Structure formats: C-alpha cells, structure tokens
Amino acid sequence: MRIKEYLADRIKLFIFYIVLMGVISAVMYLNGTIKISLGNIIYINSLGLTLFLLYLLYEYLPLKKYYGSISCLSKYKATEIINNLPKAKSHEQALWTKLLIRIDKEHGQRFQKLKEEKRESSEFVTTWVHEVKTPIAVSRLLIENSRDKFDSETLRSIEEEVDKIDNFVEKALYYSKIDDFSKDYFVTENNIEQIVKGVVKKNAKTFINKRITIKLMNLDVSISTDKKWLMFIIDQVLANALKYTDEGGKIIVSTETNSKEDVLIIEDNGIGIKEEDMKRVFDRGFTGYNGRNEYKSTGMGLYLAKKLAVKLGHDITVESVYGRYTRVKIRFPKLMDYFNVT
C-alpha cells in the first residue's frame, strides 16, 4: 500500500480533523472569558497536527507491511494462498481472514464433490460399457451359429440379450438425469397396484422362464409420487428379486399402511443377503458376496433406486436372512412437501 492510497482511504478522517480543530480554535478565539492569543491557538493547532500525523504514521507502517504481504500472495498457487495469509492486525482484518477461510473451505468442498461425481460417472460409464458388451457379444455369437436357420429358441435368446441391453441403457439414462432430477418429475396421485402390475408385465418373460410365481396383495393404495421414476425404482428392486431367486421360487408384493406412511413390500424366497453386506447394499457399485461369486452384477440397481427414492421424498430399507429371504420396503411418508424435492 502506497502512502497516496492510504491517505485517500483516510480522506473522511482528514475532513473530520480539520472541522474539529476549526471549531475548537474558533471557540477559543471568540470566547471573551478566556483570553487566548492567536499565537497560542496556532501553537495548539500545530501540536495537534503533529500528533495527528504521528498517529497516521503509526497506523500506516503496519498496514503497509500487511498489504505488502497480501500483494505477495499472487506468487503462490491458489491452493497455497489461505495457508500463507498474513496474521491479522485488527478486528476488521480478522473478520476478512475468517471470511476468506470459510469461502475457501466451501469451495474445496464443492470441488471435492464435483471430483467425486466425475469419478462416479467415469466408473459407471466404464462398468456400463463392459456390461453392455456382453449381451451384444452373445447376440452376435447366436447369429453366427444360426446363419442358415433361426429357430424359436435362438430368437428367444437374442430377444433376452436385447432386453438386457435395453435395461443397461435405461439405467444409464436415469443415472444421467439424477443431478437434474428436479427438472424432470411430476408428482400426482397414483395407484400402487397399477404401477406394480406395469413393472410385473415388463418382467413377464423372466417370470415365465424361471417359473417364478408372484402374489400381489392389498395393493389398492393411492400415493403421491412421480409414476415414471417410481416404476424405475420398483423395476430395479423386482429385477434384483428375480435375479437372486432360483427357478420355481416365489415373490410376494404387498402393502402396509399406518398413520405415518404407506409401505410397499417386495419379498422373495431367494438366496438372501449376507449379514456383512447388509450395510452396503445401497452403495454405488457394491455387488456383495452374491454379485461377485454367483451372478453378474453392476451394483448400480439399488444405488439408483435409493438415490431416486430419497429425491422423491420416499425411502428404501432392506431386511434379509441369508439362504431364506430378502424383504425390500419402499416407504411413502404421508403429508410430504414435494416442492422441497431437489
């Protein structure tokens, strides 16, 4: 900070000092009861001006050093500036330093969040590409081996692989919309039974191929939700139930209602989930013991279902006993303010 800049910042103080000394001098000169000569008044003003200038010099020198240190921060990297801030010399400087530290902290948190989201997106795309290549390769192999004649079994197999590709593409689509969710949802009153039946119909081939029976109970319940997003959530849960239930198994879909919430329950008698995996079933990319050892899994289905459910104001919980059953509950709280959805 140059002296010229410092004095310009103190212009109001100079004006105040001149007015103050002018008033004091006028009072002393015009006061008839006290005889003060003009020379004494000039002496008092000179002394006052000297002390005033000494005060300004005393204030200016530390400020010059402080602002000089601030100017030198331009030599540092952006990530090093906060750690090299000069020590505050006044309450005002302390407040500015505290504000800068807070801004830097929030900026760092936002940057870390963006970095994590980018990493997640990159990992998802990589996983998705590998997964979608498998049914494509299988379809090509089926076509190569059946060039002369396509029987019904071959066509059915190709159709299954195409359905897998469609499922992977759908997951990628919904994943890409998570951050802009608030721009693409419309909450209305919907009947759970109609939504569930639509999802069951979509997975009808899997039910038939694996000879899995499904039982629908007490589903005539109305809830406030976005139909499209809820169908995707239920589809992910039901697809998991079908994947981890052996041939000839059974899936039961029902609801429970109380004063606080409506609960959709999807229960299967499949292989269940190991206890050590229960806390991580909704983690992104987590496949668990079952996914790693017995079934091909991306670990994205329940992750997306949970994230979208929370954004809709719902929730998902899982109960399971390994080797016996898995019970997934989608909870719909009543009196929900959906305008707060982000």
Backbone hydrogen bonds, N-H to C=O, Kabsch-Sander energy under -0.5 kcal/mol:
donor,donor_aa,acceptor,acceptor_aa,energy
6,Y,2,R,-2.2
7,L,3,I,-2.7
8,A,4,K,-1.9
9,D,5,E,-1.8
10,R,6,Y,-1.0
11,I,8,A,-1.1
14,F,10,R,-2.0
15,I,11,I,-2.1
16,F,12,K,-2.4
17,Y,13,L,-2.4
18,I,14,F,-2.5
19,V,15,I,-2.4
20,L,16,F,-2.7
21,M,17,Y,-2.7
22,G,18,I,-2.1
23,V,19,V,-2.4
24,I,20,L,-2.4
25,S,21,M,-2.5
26,A,22,G,-2.1
27,V,23,V,-2.3
28,M,24,I,-2.3
29,Y,25,S,-2.3
30,L,26,A,-2.3
31,N,27,V,-1.4
32,G,30,L,-0.5
35,K,33,T,-0.5
36,I,34,I,-0.9
41,I,37,S,-1.8
42,I,38,L,-2.3
43,Y,39,G,-2.2
44,I,40,N,-2.8
45,N,41,I,-2.3
46,S,42,I,-2.4
47,L,43,Y,-2.6
48,G,44,I,-2.6
49,L,45,N,-2.5
50,T,46,S,-2.4
51,L,47,L,-2.5
52,F,48,G,-2.3
53,L,49,L,-2.6
54,L,50,T,-2.2
55,Y,51,L,-2.1
56,L,52,F,-2.2
57,L,53,L,-2.3
58,Y,54,L,-2.4
59,E,55,Y,-2.1
60,Y,56,L,-2.6
61,L,57,L,-2.0
63,L,59,E,-1.3
64,K,60,Y,-2.9
65,K,61,L,-1.9
66,Y,62,P,-2.6
67,Y,63,L,-3.1
68,G,64,K,-1.7
69,S,65,K,-1.9
70,I,66,Y,-1.8
71,S,67,Y,-2.3
72,C,68,G,-1.6
73,L,69,S,-0.5
73,L,70,I,-1.2
74,S,71,S,-1.2
75,K,72,C,-1.8
76,Y,73,L,-1.6
80,E,77,K,-1.7
81,I,77,K,-0.8
81,I,78,A,-0.6
84,N,80,E,-0.8
84,N,81,I,-1.2
85,L,82,I,-1.2
94,A,90,S,-2.2
95,L,91,H,-2.2
96,W,92,E,-2.2
97,T,93,Q,-2.6
98,K,94,A,-2.5
99,L,95,L,-2.3
100,L,96,W,-2.5
101,I,97,T,-2.4
102,R,98,K,-2.1
103,I,99,L,-2.6
104,D,100,L,-2.6
105,K,101,I,-2.2
106,E,102,R,-2.5
107,H,103,I,-2.6
108,G,104,D,-2.5
109,Q,105,K,-2.2
110,R,106,E,-2.5
111,F,107,H,-2.6
112,Q,108,G,-2.5
113,K,109,Q,-2.2
114,L,110,R,-2.6
115,K,111,F,-2.5
116,E,112,Q,-2.4
117,E,113,K,-2.6
118,K,114,L,-2.4
119,R,115,K,-2.3
120,E,116,E,-2.7
121,S,117,E,-2.6
122,S,118,K,-2.5
123,E,119,R,-2.6
124,F,120,E,-2.7
125,V,121,S,-2.7
126,T,122,S,-2.2
127,T,123,E,-2.7
128,W,124,F,-3.3
129,V,125,V,-2.7
130,H,126,T,-1.9
131,E,127,T,-2.5
132,V,128,W,-2.8
133,K,129,V,-1.5
134,T,130,H,-0.8
134,T,131,E,-0.5
136,I,132,V,-1.2
137,A,133,K,-2.5
138,V,134,T,-2.5
139,S,135,P,-2.5
140,R,136,I,-2.2
141,L,137,A,-2.2
142,L,138,V,-2.5
143,I,139,S,-2.3
144,E,140,R,-2.6
145,N,141,L,-2.2
146,S,142,L,-0.6
146,S,143,I,-0.8
147,R,144,E,-0.8
151,D,149,K,-0.7
155,L,151,D,-2.2
156,R,152,S,-2.2
157,S,153,E,-2.2
158,I,154,T,-2.5
159,E,155,L,-2.4
160,E,156,R,-2.1
161,E,157,S,-2.0
162,V,158,I,-2.4
163,D,159,E,-2.2
164,K,160,E,-1.8
165,I,161,E,-2.1
166,D,162,V,-2.5
167,N,163,D,-2.2
168,F,164,K,-2.4
169,V,165,I,-2.6
170,E,166,D,-2.2
171,K,167,N,-2.1
172,A,168,F,-2.2
173,L,169,V,-2.2
174,Y,170,E,-2.5
175,Y,171,K,-2.6
176,S,172,A,-2.0
177,K,173,L,-0.8
177,K,174,Y,-0.6
178,I,174,Y,-0.5
178,I,175,Y,-1.0
181,F,178,I,-1.4
182,S,342,T,-0.6
183,K,180,D,-1.6
184,D,181,F,-2.2
188,T,225,T,-2.5
190,N,223,I,-3.1
192,I,190,N,-0.6
192,I,221,V,-2.9
193,E,219,L,-1.3
195,I,191,N,-1.7
196,V,192,I,-2.9
197,K,193,E,-2.5
198,G,194,Q,-1.8
199,V,195,I,-1.9
200,V,196,V,-2.7
201,K,197,K,-2.4
202,K,198,G,-1.6
203,N,199,V,-1.4
204,A,201,K,-1.4
207,F,203,N,-1.9
208,I,204,A,-2.5
209,N,205,K,-3.1
210,K,206,T,-2.3
211,R,207,F,-0.5
211,R,208,I,-0.7
212,I,207,F,-2.0
213,T,249,G,-2.2
215,K,251,I,-2.4
217,M,253,V,-2.9
221,V,219,L,-2.6
223,I,190,N,-2.7
225,T,188,T,-2.3
225,T,223,I,-0.7
227,K,225,T,-0.6
230,L,226,D,-2.4
231,M,227,K,-2.5
232,F,228,K,-1.7
233,I,229,W,-2.1
234,I,230,L,-2.8
235,D,231,M,-2.3
236,Q,232,F,-2.0
237,V,233,I,-1.9
238,L,234,I,-3.1
239,A,235,D,-2.6
240,N,236,Q,-1.7
241,A,237,V,-2.0
242,L,238,L,-2.5
243,K,239,A,-2.2
244,Y,240,N,-2.3
245,T,242,L,-0.8
248,G,210,K,-2.4
249,G,246,D,-1.7
251,I,213,T,-2.4
252,I,267,E,-3.1
253,V,215,K,-3.1
254,S,265,I,-2.3
255,T,217,M,-0.6
256,E,263,V,-2.2
258,N,261,E,-2.3
262,D,332,F,-2.1
263,V,256,E,-3.1
264,L,330,I,-2.9
265,I,254,S,-3.5
265,I,263,V,-0.5
266,I,328,V,-2.7
267,E,252,I,-2.9
267,E,265,I,-0.6
268,D,326,T,-2.3
269,N,250,K,-1.4
271,I,244,Y,-2.3
277,D,274,K,-1.5
278,M,274,K,-0.7
278,M,275,E,-0.9
280,R,277,D,-1.4
281,V,278,M,-0.9
283,D,280,R,-1.8
285,G,299,G,-2.0
286,F,283,D,-1.7
286,F,299,G,-0.6
287,T,285,G,-0.6
291,G,287,T,-1.7
292,R,288,G,-2.0
293,N,289,Y,-2.0
294,E,290,N,-2.3
295,Y,290,N,-1.8
304,L,300,M,-2.7
305,A,301,G,-2.3
306,K,302,L,-2.6
307,K,303,Y,-2.3
308,L,304,L,-2.7
309,A,305,A,-2.3
310,V,306,K,-2.3
311,K,307,K,-1.8
312,L,308,L,-1.6
313,G,310,V,-1.2
314,H,309,A,-3.0
315,D,331,R,-1.4
317,T,329,K,-2.2
319,E,327,R,-2.7
321,V,325,Y,-2.0
323,G,271,I,-3.4
324,R,321,V,-2.4
325,Y,321,V,-1.7
326,T,268,D,-1.7
327,R,319,E,-3.7
328,V,266,I,-2.7
328,V,326,T,-0.5
329,K,317,T,-2.8
330,I,264,L,-3.0
330,I,328,V,-0.5
331,R,315,D,-3.2
331,R,329,K,-0.6
332,F,262,D,-3.2
334,K,260,K,-2.7
338,Y,336,M,-1.1
340,N,337,D,-1.6
341,V,338,Y,-1.4
